[in-house]
Amino acid sequence: MARYERIAGISGVNLGQIGEPRLPVVDKLLTRGVKIHPLTVARLRMGETNGHKIEDRLACQGVLEEGIAFKKDTYFFLLTGWGLVRRSYRLDPRYRNRFNSQGFTEEISESLPERPQVVRRCLRTMRAELVWTSLASDSPGLRESFVAIADQFLHDFPHLKLDSRPPSILAIDRLWDHSTVADFYRQLYQTATLRNLGLWTPYEMSLLHRFYQGQVDQGHPLTVLDREVLRVRIQRESMRQLVERTRKETGIPVDDEVLFHHGNLLVYGQPTPRGI
C-alpha cells in the first residue's frame, strides 16, 4: 500500500511508470553522482518512499560540484556577527577587562533565532572547520590574530579569591605551543573545564568572524570539512568514521549531530531545516 504520493520525477529525473525498466533511471541518477538500487526506483514509483533522502544527496552533489559554501558561510558569518554584537565586558570593576560569558550562547540563539543547543553544535563545527583549515593551508595573518587573542584570554582570568590564575588556565598556558590554532583547541578541550570553554567563547567570536569574512571575500570556497561532510552524505557512508577522523585531526569533540548540522547548512542554509 502506498504511503506517499506516487512520484513521477525527482530533481529533474523522470522515474517512468510502474513496470517499466528501472536501470535507465538508475543510470541517470548515477550520472548526477548518486547511486541507488533498482528496487528503490520501484518503491518510488509505487509511493512506498518519498525520495527526500535522494533529493538531499543530489543537492549535496550539486554543492560539491559547484564548490561554493555560500549558505553555510553566510549563516556562520551572521552567527558570529551576532556574537560580536552581544558580547560585553563584566560590570564588576575587579574584572572589567574580562568578557561576560554568562548567558552568552543563549543571547546569540535569541538573535538568530535558534535553540541554544543547536548554537553550541554550530560552535563546535566552526571550531573544527577553523582548525582543519589552519592545518590544510596556513594563514599567517589569521594565526597571528588567533595567538594574540588566545594569549589575552589566558591572562585575563585571575582566580576569584587569589591573585593567580586557575590551574586549568595555567595548564593550557604551559602546554600550548603558543603558535598554532590546532594545539590551542586540543589543550583547551583536554585540560579546561566546561566553564573555561564558556569563558573562551566570547573571545573566539572575533576570530571566527574574521575567518568567515575571509571565506566570503574568497568567494565561499569549500573547506576540507565541507568536502568530507558532503562526500559522506552523498555516498551514504556512516558518519561515525568522519566523526572520529575530525576528532583526531582537530581535537574538537564533534558528533554525528554536529556534522549533520554542518551538512544541512551547506545545502539548506539552516542547521535544522524542516522536511529532511
Buried (B, 14 or more C-beta within 10 A) or exposed (E): EEEBEEBEEBBEBEBBEEEEEBEBBBEBBEEBBBEBEEEBBBBBBBBBBBBEBBBBBBBBBBBBEEEBBBBBBBBBBBBBBBBEEBBEEBEEEEBEEBBBBEEBBEBBBBBBEBEBEBBBBBBBBBBBBBBBBBBEEEBEEBBEBBBEBBBEBBEBBBEEEEEEBBEBBBBBBEBBEEEBBBBBBBBBBEBBEEEBBBBBBBBBBBBBBBBBBBBBEEEBEBBBBBBBBBBBBBEEEEBEEBBEEBBEBBBBEBBEBBBBBBBBBBBBBBBBEEEB
